[in-house]
Structures are given as C-alpha cells and as structure tokens.
Amino acid sequence: MNPISEFENLVAEYFGSPYAVAVDCCTHALELCLRQKRVAAATCPTHTYISVPFTLEKLGVRWNFENKVWKDYYFLGNTNIVDAAVLWRRDSFIPGSMMCLSFQFKKHLNLGRGGMILLDDEQDYLALKKLRYDGRIDDIPWAEQDIASMGYHYYMTPETAELGIERFSQVKDLEPKIWSWENYPNLTKMKVFK
C-alpha cells in the first residue's frame, strides 16, 4: 500500500469515517468539497481563518458572514461541509458530512502542511480523489490515462503522508488543545472585507 492510502486509512479509522482523501492543505480540502457539491451559496463565521472567505470569493460562491459561536468545528452554512481544521477527537466523524482536517504546523498532528477530507459517500470519495490529483486515477502514470474530468494539483505528497504515519502514534492519545471562535479575530473588521 502506498503511504498516502495508508495514512488516509489510519486517520479515517481514528475519526470513524468510512473514507478519507488526503490533500495538501485544509483550505484546498474545503475548496474541493465546495467544487464537488457545486455550492452556490453559503455562510461563513465571522471568526475563522481568513482563507475560508477568500476561498468562497475565489469560487464565486454567494456568501455572507454569520455570527456563529463554535468549538472544534463548524459547518459552512447551508452545506454539509465541515471546517474541522482544529478538531482532534476519536470517533468524531459526523455522518453525511464532508469534514476537512488540517495538519498545519499549529495543529495537533503537525506535519507542517497537509489536510484531509473525511466522508461517507463513496461517489464523492471517488470524485474527490480524482479532483485532488489533476483528474488522475492514483497509481497509474498520467500519460497512460485518458483523463476525462477536471482536476487540481492539490494532492498530499508521499513524504508528508510518511511523516503523518510516523507522528500519528505519538499524538493520537494526547489531549488536544480546544479551539473555538474566540481564537480567531473578527474578520468583518478587516479592511479586505469592508
């Protein structure tokens, strides 16, 4: 088994998710879910990481800020997409959702960069695997494929996955930091959103 698949399986089992799709960062995980679900409108918490509203803008999603009190995760309003970038809890997968995790350097499982989408819909799983990898099917050289769908260069590298496998056992049972809306500034106060 390649290290990316092994890491996906490890994280999926920990969170209690049937499927996992490793990507290069949580922001791209959110973007791929928004693209896959063809989200036209959503709400975004006023207190979150700045890349979330930037991604909604990038994709042309109609959106607005929403005052939302949250802890460990939140749903992008009007979707089944969960920003769980700061969540680390065994068996915490929410059935029917697309949960986006982060392995950025401040997160519990610190890989420097990386993310993952947890989900239970097999069709979305297969589509997201291709969407994250230039429209390609894993483990087949791209020049030998007749690529039939659009994709993005958002895959996790094997080296990052290997680091994730190595560090997973070191942090899986440690008490995580609890994150909430209070850890983020009010984005509506920033010039870029005025």
Protein Blocks (a to p, Z undefined) as FASTA:
>chain_A
ZZklmmmmmmmmmnopabdcddfbfklmmmmmmmmnopabdcddfbdcfklmmmmmmnop
acdddddddehiacdehiabdcfklgccehkacghiacdddfbfkbmblghiacddddfb
fklmmmmmmmmngoiaehiafklpccfbdcddfbccfklmmmmmmmmmmmmmpccddddf
klpccfklpmklZZ
